[in-house]
Amino acid sequence: MRAYYRCLKPLVLWREAARPLDWATLFGRAAPVELEIGFGSGDYLVARAQQYPERNFVGVEMEWAGVQRALRRIAGAGLANVRVLLGDARPILWRAIAPQSLDRVYTLFPCPWPKKHHHKHRLLDPRQLQLINSRLRAGGECYLLTDHAEYFQWVLGNLTDTGFTAFARTVPPQVDTKYERKWLAQGQSRFYELTLTKTQHCPVPLLEDVAMETYRVRQFEPARFQPTDVNEDIHVAFKETRYDPARQIAMTRVVVVEDDLTQHFWIEIVRDGDGWRIRPAPGCGVVPTVGVQRALDAIRDACQ
Ligand SMILES: C[S@@+](CC[C@H](N)C(=O)[O-])C[C@H]1O[C@@H](n2cnc3c(N)ncnc32)[C@H](O)[C@@H]1O
């Protein structure tokens, strides 16, 4: 039988929330904040939050299945000092986390993406290291534990101008996560540990939302409606359009890819007096960006 998550309270809907996230409000107290990137099933996030009840913990994970498992664990342990965010840590750091608001950022056994053409997916490239530095307070720490020697060397090669001093060593198993257990079972008994201490500040400002311009057009012909994809620095792909003639509302499914942020959402075209209103459909949790504006522009153009 499938086990259900027990409580959604620790889940923070970062796309819908006021940004940057206000930790004191989210946790109901001011305390040092640690952020785990890619917590998997939340083994270590929960263990560490139990170990340090005087600290606040934020976990970011891309996979919903992992978030569900972590929510179960958090509820099972009765923890009030953990919040979890579903999504890619990179846009979250860019757009939702204020500069100098974290005390520690850590990632355990991140995917090493060994193939060269997959390196773009790797965590801790030079730009991300500067971003993490900017989100840490003075003296804050970024911590990496990995099984993968080549990825470890790659991260060590990325440290120039990131404002960190580094301490690297190999260590025995110590965090008891799924991936540590996996590599241990396959015979690996030493792992690569990197502790980065912030000694200089890298100023990387928060990426702010753009002011959205929604549109009202005079004409919309569902049968002829075919918005054009955008393939520039920003990619906008229109996937499908559904039209309900009874309610005079069309919904177009869009994917917008810009920098590290990918958004899937719907845009509605809805009868409004003698014209049609074009806007992101309510409830989609869209982060207002230049790419979302391009999607709205393309729909307006397709109506005219
Ligand atoms: C190899 S697993 C390790 C999981 C866990 N830390 C452990 O030690 O068992 C890597 C995890 O990082 C997550 N992940 C990868 N890239 C991420 C990103 N950019 N933001 C958030 N999570 C990410 C993956 O979904 C996956 O759950």
The ligand as a Gaussian input file, in Angstrom:
#p B3LYP/6-31G(d) Opt

LIG

0 1
 C       22.386000      11.496000      -6.574000
 S       21.029000      12.123000      -5.741000
 C       21.602000      12.328000      -4.062000
 C       20.476000      12.437000      -3.087000
 C       20.888000      12.595000      -1.617000
 N       21.609000      13.810000      -1.391000
 C       21.682000      11.396000      -1.141000
 O       22.838000      11.596000      -0.754000
 O       21.121000      10.294000      -1.166000
 C       20.962000      13.819000      -6.299000
 C       19.651000      14.493000      -5.965000
 O       19.765000      15.875000      -6.299000
 C       18.591000      16.292000      -6.944000
 N       18.994000      17.440000      -7.785000
 C       19.814000      17.408000      -8.846000
 N       20.013000      18.646000      -9.334000
 C       19.285000      19.477000      -8.543000
 C       19.039000      20.878000      -8.556000
 N       19.600000      21.666000      -9.489000
 N       18.229000      21.406000      -7.626000
 C       17.637000      20.599000      -6.696000
 N       17.819000      19.257000      -6.640000
 C       18.629000      18.713000      -7.545000
 C       18.110000      15.084000      -7.702000
 O       16.719000      15.139000      -7.979000
 C       18.465000      13.966000      -6.732000
 O       17.413000      13.709000      -5.829000

